[in-house]
């Protein structure tokens, strides 16, 4: 009986454990991609907390049916005016988010 219970508990914990977001990996990947991290007092807040918020918002949008290009076009191209560094940073945010925070959104 004890052996069966331990096995069932182990299986249920294994199945119930969701893949957790890797915040540190996300910030590290942003840095590797050249996306500013840790800069505050700029026009855009690039603090780690703000970066994590943007990454999680990207994941929410992806899960809501948006494509990475939709996010770039609607979030990272303010007023329809493409800012090259914003566009590149936006692509980095989406890529790192998919790699580290929400790999379930990759198709």
ABEGO torsion letter per residue (X at the ends): XAAAAAAAAAAAAAAABBBBBBAAAAAAAAAAAGBBBGBBGBABBABAAAAAAAAAAAAAAAAAGBBAAAAAAAAABBGGBBBAAAAAAAAAAAAAAAAAABAAABX
